[in-house]
Amino acid sequence: KVEKNIKELAIENAKVKDWFFIGGQSGTGKTHICSAITNYQAMNNAKVKYMMWNEDINKLKDFEDTSYMKELRRVECLYIDDLFKKPLGSNGFPNLTSSDIEKTWELLNFRELNKLKTVISSELTLDEILKIDESLGGRIKQNAGKFIISLNHNQERNRRLS
């Protein structure tokens, strides 16, 4: 039932410019769902970029070369995979720097102001992101609207372990 609802929301979202957020349990197919949405966008002539957050965040923090940030800001449809994917600290949250959060906020804020489709997956739920940075999480919540899926952590749901 959960999978059916996710699929229906993804199909609906693929046809509109609203943001899409899916977060939570690892191994539940979040990347597959988001890839399907962005593939649909690309097949319908939208320019699409894929950003693996943990690998690409350092490029966004490069003060010497801002071309990558400009590229991600302006693309019609951006897929940010594994938002805030970093090792967990003792507080149970990812070890993020203020610069990690600031550059992510800058990117999402620009995309919000310019009404550009953004698709986001994360191992964190939206509630967890809101605890890290309320302004950034609020932007995701406002722009994704009904297209927010948070999968509670439940090892039985992890397809990689079954």
KELO-349946 format. One line per 2 residues: number of its first residue (from 0); for each residue y, x, z of C-alpha. Coordinates in Angstrom, 2 decimals, padded with zeros to 5 digits. Layout:
BEGIN
NUM	Y:X:Z | ...
END
This chain:
BEGIN
0	000.00:000.00:000.00 | 002.45:002.78:000.88
2	001.66:004.58:-002.37 | 002.20:001.37:-004.38
4	005.63:000.82:-002.80 | 006.63:004.45:-003.45
6	005.54:004.17:-007.09 | 007.48:000.92:-007.58
8	010.65:002.38:-006.06 | 010.30:005.53:-008.19
10	009.88:003.51:-011.40 | 012.93:001.44:-010.54
12	014.97:004.52:-009.61 | 014.04:006.42:-012.78
14	015.98:003.84:-014.82 | 019.23:004.02:-012.81
16	021.77:006.65:-011.74 | 021.27:006.11:-007.98
18	020.06:009.03:-005.92 | 016.45:009.20:-004.72
20	015.22:010.75:-001.48 | 011.66:011.20:-000.28
22	010.96:013.19:002.84 | 008.37:013.85:005.48
24	004.68:014.64:005.50 | 003.55:017.63:003.46
26	000.89:017.06:000.81 | 001.71:013.42:000.07
28	002.83:013.81:-003.55 | 006.61:013.94:-003.01
30	007.08:016.57:-005.73 | 004.95:014.57:-008.19
32	007.03:011.42:-007.62 | 010.33:013.27:-008.02
34	009.08:015.10:-011.11 | 008.10:011.77:-012.68
36	011.61:010.42:-012.09 | 013.28:013.48:-013.59
38	010.83:013.57:-016.51 | 011.76:009.97:-017.30
40	015.43:010.94:-017.19 | 014.80:013.88:-019.55
42	012.82:011.69:-021.98 | 015.86:009.42:-022.07
44	018.16:012.28:-023.07 | 019.63:013.19:-019.69
46	020.14:016.89:-019.02 | 017.95:017.74:-016.02
48	017.81:020.79:-013.74 | 015.21:021.66:-011.14
50	016.21:023.54:-008.00 | 013.64:024.85:-005.54
52	015.90:024.88:-002.49 | 014.32:027.74:-000.52
54	014.33:030.06:-003.56 | 017.67:029.04:-005.04
56	019.92:028.62:-001.98 | 020.72:032.34:-001.96
58	021.99:032.10:-005.56 | 024.36:029.36:-004.42
60	025.67:031.59:-001.63 | 026.54:034.42:-004.06
62	030.33:034.74:-003.85 | 030.42:037.15:-006.79
64	028.73:034.81:-009.27 | 029.44:031.08:-008.95
66	027.97:030.16:-012.34 | 024.73:028.79:-010.85
68	026.64:026.48:-008.48 | 028.76:025.25:-011.39
70	025.63:024.58:-013.45 | 023.94:022.59:-010.67
72	027.10:020.69:-009.85 | 027.58:019.34:-013.35
74	024.08:018.64:-014.70 | 023.43:014.91:-015.29
76	020.28:014.81:-013.16 | 019.46:017.39:-010.50
78	016.15:017.59:-008.66 | 016.35:019.50:-005.37
80	012.79:020.25:-004.25 | 011.97:021.03:-000.60
82	015.48:020.65:000.79 | 015.93:022.79:003.94
84	012.49:024.42:003.57 | 012.65:027.33:006.00
86	010.51:028.49:008.93 | 010.98:026.33:012.02
88	012.90:027.63:014.99 | 012.04:027.06:018.64
90	013.99:023.77:018.52 | 011.56:022.39:015.93
92	014.17:022.46:013.15 | 014.40:024.88:010.22
94	016.21:028.18:010.86 | 019.22:027.37:008.67
96	022.40:029.37:008.47 | 025.80:027.67:008.46
98	026.12:028.96:004.90 | 022.84:027.23:003.88
100	024.25:023.94:005.12 | 027.78:024.47:003.75
102	026.63:025.33:000.22 | 024.18:022.41:000.16
104	026.94:020.09:001.39 | 029.33:021.44:-001.25
106	026.79:020.77:-004.00 | 025.90:017.26:-002.80
108	029.52:016.33:-002.15 | 030.53:017.30:-005.69
110	027.63:015.33:-007.15 | 028.54:012.30:-005.04
112	032.19:012.39:-006.08 | 031.20:012.68:-009.73
114	028.48:010.01:-009.53 | 025.72:012.31:-010.79
116	022.05:011.43:-010.25 | 020.38:013.57:-007.60
118	016.70:013.48:-006.68 | 015.70:015.14:-003.40
120	012.39:015.91:-001.73 | 012.04:017.46:001.71
122	009.44:017.97:004.42 | 012.11:016.60:006.74
124	012.79:012.89:007.05 | 016.31:011.63:006.49
126	016.67:011.12:010.25 | 015.84:014.81:010.80
128	018.39:015.85:008.15 | 021.01:013.67:009.83
130	020.38:015.60:013.08 | 020.96:018.90:011.26
132	024.15:017.76:009.53 | 025.35:014.17:009.77
134	027.84:014.48:006.92 | 025.26:015.86:004.49
136	022.58:013.37:005.56 | 025.13:010.56:005.35
138	025.86:011.42:001.73 | 022.17:011.26:000.89
140	021.79:007.95:002.72 | 024.83:006.36:001.09
142	023.98:007.46:-002.45 | 020.24:006.81:-002.34
144	020.64:003.40:-000.72 | 017.36:001.55:-001.01
146	015.74:004.57:-002.68 | 014.98:006.37:000.58
148	011.40:007.03:001.61 | 010.52:008.75:004.87
150	006.85:009.50:005.43 | 005.99:010.00:009.08
152	003.97:013.10:009.84 | 000.30:012.17:009.82
154	-002.27:014.81:008.88 | -004.60:012.17:007.46
156	-002.02:011.49:004.74 | -002.01:015.14:003.58
158	-004.09:015.14:000.42 | -004.33:018.91:000.46
160	-006.36:018.75:003.68 | -008.80:016.02:002.67
END
